[in-house]
Amino acid sequence: MNPAINRTIPTAKRALSIWQWLTNPLYWLYERRLLRAVSLGGPLPKHLGLILDGNRRFARSLGVDIASGHELGAHKAREVLEWCLQLGINHVTLWVFSSENRNRDPQEVSQLLELFAREASEMASDPRVHKNAVRVKLIGDMADFPDDVQDALRHLENVTSHYDKMLLNVAVGYGGREEITHAVRKLLWEKAKTGQGLERVADSLDAEEIGKHLYTAGTPDPDFVIRTSGEVRLSGFLLWQAAYSEYYFCDAFWPSFRKLDFLRALRSFQARERRFGK
């Protein structure tokens, strides 16, 4: 890790802790009440999608560098996954890096990729991952990532491939349009190998067949999607799979996303009637 970043992280963590303490004097009591209400309040999402947004803006609000904001965001991701395990939410998709994020400042992209590699290496040896049988699956296009980053991410995927308690999709280098394009292209290649002509493929093509070639094939579609930072849009997240998802937009930046915010979101989900277009 960059030494300057390493020195900044404890300062940023202290600032985050102080900020939370000052703004949430009765946080623990309200959280306990909400946890009980959610636990008794009905079904929870079978598949939760999380759009992790606001790391940079949160870093600026604390007066620390952007890399520190991403570090805090990575710590928050682990914390939220623990909440999901505690509540029995067994399918989670985290969107950590979009295809458009590649266009950011090269130094920031480099720092992010370094962070992904380090987090993957730590998760691969984290006893909590193995104790809870968390299978990690990478979705997205990583072809242009440095070899060491790809190796670390694939290693995490491989050492957890036999687990079946939680499926954690990590969307990295991911874009919804790119995923659908990839799925159709893969399907066409598959059909071409059997000698089928384009007209025949077009006549038989349906949504179910395309769905079988998506990155998330075999996984239930997300029934609930949470986005942090106050942005009210999907930005291409699981465009195909989230057609009938319920959405929740939270004003908190991702690093300051509290368990209280998480429980409020789940309570909102429980209060909704899902109609699937009927």
N, C-alpha and C positions, 0 to 999 in steps of 0.2 A: 504494500500500500504506500502511496505517496506520503512521506513523513509529515508534510504540512496538513494533509487531510487527517492523518492519524491524531495530530495534536488538536484539531478543530472539533472532532467528534465528541469528546467528553464535554466540551463547552456547550455544544449544541444540545446534547442530551440533558445537561443541567438546565439549560434555558427552557427546554421542552417540559421538563418536570416542574419547574417553577411556574411556568405558564399554566399548566394543567391544575396545579394546586391553587393558584390564585383565582382561576375561573370556575372551579368546581368544588366549593367547600363542602357540599353535601353529596358529592358524586357517589361515594361508596354506598350510601343508604339508598339512593334512588336506583343505582345499578342493581342492588340486591332485589328490590321490589320488581324491577323490570325483568330480571332473570327469572323470577318466580312466575311472573305473568306470561312470559314467552314459553316457559317450560310447560305450562298448563293451558296455553292458548290455542292449541291446534297444530296442524301439520307444519313442518318446517320445509324449506326448499330441499328438493332432492339434489339439485345441481345449482350451485351459486356461482355467478359470474361477477368478478370484481375488476373494475377499471381503476387502476391505481394512479390517480391524478393529483398534482399539486405539490410534488416534491420541491420543485424549483421556487415556486412562490412562497412556500413555507420557509425555505432557507433564507430567502430575502427578508421575510418578516422578522426573522431572528437575527439578521445581520451576519450570517455565516455564508460560506461559499456553497455553490451549487452541488458540488460533490458530496458535501456533508448532508445536504437535503436528501440525496439519493441513498446515502448510507442509512439515514434515519428511516427512509421508506422501506429499505430491505429489512430492518429490524421489525418494523410494524407488520410487514407481510408474515413473518414468522409468528408474531403474536396473534394475528387474526386467524391463522391456520390452527393455532391451539384452541381458539374459541370455537372454531368449526368442529374440531374433534370432540370438544367437551359437549357440544350440542348434538352430535351425531349427523352432521352434514357431510356426506361421504363423497360428493363430487364437487370439486372446486376448480374454477378456471381463473387464473391470475393473468391479467394483461400487463406485462412489465415493459415492453419495448415494441413499438409499432414499426411498420415498414417506413412510415414517414419520419420517424425519429432519427433515421440514418442521415437526414439532411441537417441535423443540428450541428453546432460547432464541433469540429473534429476532436478537440480536446475533451469535450464533454462526452462524446460518443466513446472515445477510448477509455475514459474513466468508468463509464457505465459497463462496457464489456469486461473490463478488469473486475468490476464489482460482481458481475454475473458469474464469472469464473470462480471467484473466491467464495461466493455464497454457495455455488454448486458443490465445491469441494468440501465445505463445512457441512452442508446438508447430507452429503454422501456418508459422512462418518458420525452424524448426529444420532445418538442413541434413541432420541424421541421419534425420529423418522422410522427407525427399524422396530421399535417397541409398538408403534401404532400402525405398522404395516402400510406406510404411505407409498403408493406407486406414483412416481413422477413421470409425466409424459410431456415432451416438448412439442409445441405446435408452432409452425411458422417457417420462415426461410432463413437459415443461418449460413447459407453457402458462402457469403462474403465475410463471415466472422474469422478472426485469426484462428489458426489451428489449435493453439493452446486453449482458447475459449471453447471452441467446439468440442475438444477432447474432454474438458471438465464437465460440460453440460451432458454430453453423451454418457460419460462415466456415471453420473448421477442417475440418468435414465436406466442404464444397464443394471446397476446394483439394486435398484428398487423394482425391477420389471416383474418380479414374481409375487409382489405384494398385492393384496386385494381388499384391504379395509377402507382406505381412502384413495381415490384417484385425483391427483393434482395435475391439471393441465397448466403448463407454464407457456403462455403465448409470448414468444420472443421473436422479433423480426416478423411480426404478424400483421396482416391486413385482411379484412373480410373479403374485399373484392379479389385480392390475390388468391385467397383460399378457394373461392368458388371457381376462378379461372383454372387453378391447379387441378381441382376435382374433375372438371369437364375435360381438361386435356388428358388427365390420367385415364378417364373412362374411354375416351376416343382411342388412345393408344391400346388399351386392353381389347377393345372391339376390333381394331385393325389387325391385331395379331391372330384373330380367329377368321380373318378374311371377309368380314362383313363390310359391305359398301356403306357410303355415307348416307344414302337415302334410307337404307334399312335401319341404320342406327338412329336416324332422326325420327323415324316412325315409331320406334320402340322406346325412345327416351322418356323417362318420367322422373319426378322429384325424388322418389325413393331410391332410384338407381344412382342419381347424383349424390344423394346423402351418404351412400355407402363409400364414397371416395373422398369425403371431407376428412380433415385432420382428426375430427372428433368422432369418427365412425365407431359405432358400438357403445357410445356414451349417451345417456339421456340428455335431451336438449335442456339448456338452462331454463329453470322456471322463475328465477329471480336474478336480476342484475343490479348491482350497486355501483354508482360512480361517485367519487369524491370530488371536492374542490369547487362545487357550485356550477360546473359546466353541465348544461342540459342537452346532451347529444350522445350518440353512440360512437361516433368517429370511426365506424367500420367494425365494431366489435361483434364477432359471431353473427354476421348479418343474416346468414341462412338459418342458423340454429335458434336465434333469439326472436323469431317471428311472432311467437305467442308468449314471450317472457313478460313478467311484471318488472317494472323499473322503479328504482329509487335513487334520487339525486340528493346527495348530502353536501352541505356547504363546507364542512371541515376539509382542510387539506389532508392528503393521505397520511403523512407522519403524525398528525394530531387527531386521527380517527380513533375515537375512544370506544371501549366496549359498550358504553352507554349509547353511542351513535349506532353501533352495530345492532344492539337489542331493539332500539327504536325502529330500525329498518325492518327487522324480522317481525316485529309486532305489526307494522304496516302491511307486510306481506300476508300475515295471518288474517287480517281484517278484510282482505280482498276476496272477491268471488271471481274465480277464473272461468271464462266462458269459451275460450278458444274460437272466437269469432261467431259463436252461435247466438 
